[in-house]
């Protein structure tokens, strides 16, 4: 894969010369003809490349041990105000996350 975001060329973990040549040929073809690159399923050719998206309705749970220590004492009080997002044990629950949500958007929460 080439470019900063690995958007050009397929990935193959096989280290053989034949496999590396196959990946190189496919990558060079995509470098020279951008219209042959993978495109986003939703936005199509409006943006360069593809966006990684969720494949099904999902739920994200952040265990209380991963919440910053400064915020952990507040977890019990927050459950009373926001029971949908904070469980009684202090875990943060985000969801349901709809199918097709960009993964990069979730990573920036």
Backbone torsions as a table, in degrees:
resi	resn	phi	psi	omega
1	UNK	NA	141.0	-177.8
2	UNK	-118.8	171.4	-177.3
3	UNK	73.6	166.0	-173.9
4	UNK	-60.5	-37.2	-177.2
5	UNK	-99.1	15.6	179.0
6	UNK	54.1	36.5	-176.1
7	UNK	-88.6	-7.3	-177.9
8	UNK	-116.4	120.8	176.9
9	UNK	97.4	146.8	178.4
10	UNK	-79.7	164.0	176.1
11	UNK	-108.7	134.7	176.5
12	UNK	-139.5	124.5	-177.1
13	UNK	-80.0	-6.5	179.2
14	UNK	-71.0	121.3	-176.6
15	UNK	-84.6	4.7	-176.9
16	UNK	-66.8	155.3	-180.0
17	UNK	-62.3	-42.1	-179.6
18	UNK	-60.8	-43.2	179.7
19	UNK	-66.7	-42.6	179.2
20	UNK	-64.5	-36.8	177.7
21	UNK	-67.9	-38.4	178.4
22	UNK	-63.5	-44.2	178.5
23	UNK	-65.6	-41.7	178.9
24	UNK	-61.1	-46.4	179.7
25	UNK	-60.1	-45.1	179.3
26	UNK	-64.7	-38.2	-179.3
27	UNK	-68.3	-44.3	179.1
28	UNK	-63.6	-38.7	177.9
29	UNK	-60.8	-41.4	179.0
30	UNK	-71.9	-31.7	177.6
31	UNK	-66.9	-39.9	-177.2
32	UNK	-81.5	-28.6	179.5
33	UNK	-125.3	86.1	-177.1
34	UNK	-57.3	-25.8	179.6
35	UNK	-66.9	-13.6	178.4
36	UNK	-89.9	-1.9	179.1
37	UNK	-75.5	159.3	177.0
38	UNK	-63.0	137.8	179.1
39	UNK	-118.0	155.7	-179.8
40	UNK	-67.1	139.2	-177.9
41	UNK	-67.9	-29.9	-176.8
42	UNK	-93.5	-47.0	-174.2
43	UNK	-93.1	-12.2	177.5
44	UNK	61.2	-130.0	-176.6
45	UNK	-91.9	13.9	177.3
46	UNK	-70.8	-24.2	178.1
47	UNK	-130.0	153.9	176.1
48	UNK	-78.7	134.8	176.4
49	UNK	85.7	-169.9	-177.7
50	UNK	-119.7	155.8	177.6
51	UNK	-109.7	128.5	174.9
52	UNK	-70.6	130.9	-176.7
53	UNK	-130.5	157.7	176.1
54	UNK	-67.6	145.3	-176.5
55	UNK	-97.5	-10.4	178.8
56	UNK	-156.0	169.5	176.1
57	UNK	-62.0	131.4	-171.7
58	UNK	-129.1	168.6	176.7
59	UNK	-136.0	135.4	178.9
60	UNK	-116.0	122.5	179.0
61	UNK	-117.6	125.6	176.3
62	UNK	-105.7	109.6	-179.1
63	UNK	-61.4	150.4	-176.8
64	UNK	-57.5	-27.6	179.3
65	UNK	-67.4	-19.6	179.4
66	UNK	-97.3	-3.6	175.9
67	UNK	-78.1	136.9	179.6
68	UNK	-52.8	141.0	-175.9
69	UNK	-56.5	-34.4	-179.3
70	UNK	-64.3	-26.6	-178.1
71	UNK	-94.8	-15.7	-176.2
72	UNK	-59.6	-40.0	177.4
73	UNK	-62.2	-24.4	-178.9
74	UNK	-82.5	-13.0	-173.7
75	UNK	-57.4	-43.7	-177.5
76	UNK	-65.1	-41.4	178.2
77	UNK	-67.5	-34.5	-179.8
78	UNK	-68.6	-32.4	178.0
79	UNK	-60.4	-37.5	-179.4
80	UNK	-65.5	-37.3	-178.4
81	UNK	-84.7	-35.8	-176.4
82	UNK	-129.6	67.3	-176.0
83	UNK	-64.7	-21.8	179.8
84	UNK	-71.7	-29.4	-174.9
85	UNK	-103.8	-21.4	-178.3
86	UNK	-127.3	121.8	-179.6
87	UNK	-77.2	170.5	179.3
88	UNK	-62.6	-29.5	178.3
89	UNK	-79.0	-8.5	178.4
90	UNK	101.7	-2.6	177.8
91	UNK	-69.4	144.7	176.9
92	UNK	-96.9	125.3	-179.2
93	UNK	-113.7	122.4	178.4
94	UNK	-117.0	121.3	179.1
95	UNK	152.7	173.2	4.2
96	UNK	-72.9	142.1	177.8
97	UNK	-98.6	122.0	-175.0
98	UNK	-68.6	155.2	175.4
99	UNK	-61.8	137.3	178.3
100	UNK	91.4	3.4	178.5
101	UNK	-70.8	131.7	178.0
102	UNK	-61.4	130.8	-178.9
103	UNK	-65.3	-35.5	178.3
104	UNK	-61.5	-33.7	177.2
105	UNK	-64.6	-43.1	178.6
106	UNK	-65.3	-36.3	-178.6
107	UNK	-67.1	-22.2	-178.3
108	UNK	-95.9	8.6	178.3
109	UNK	-71.2	NA	NA
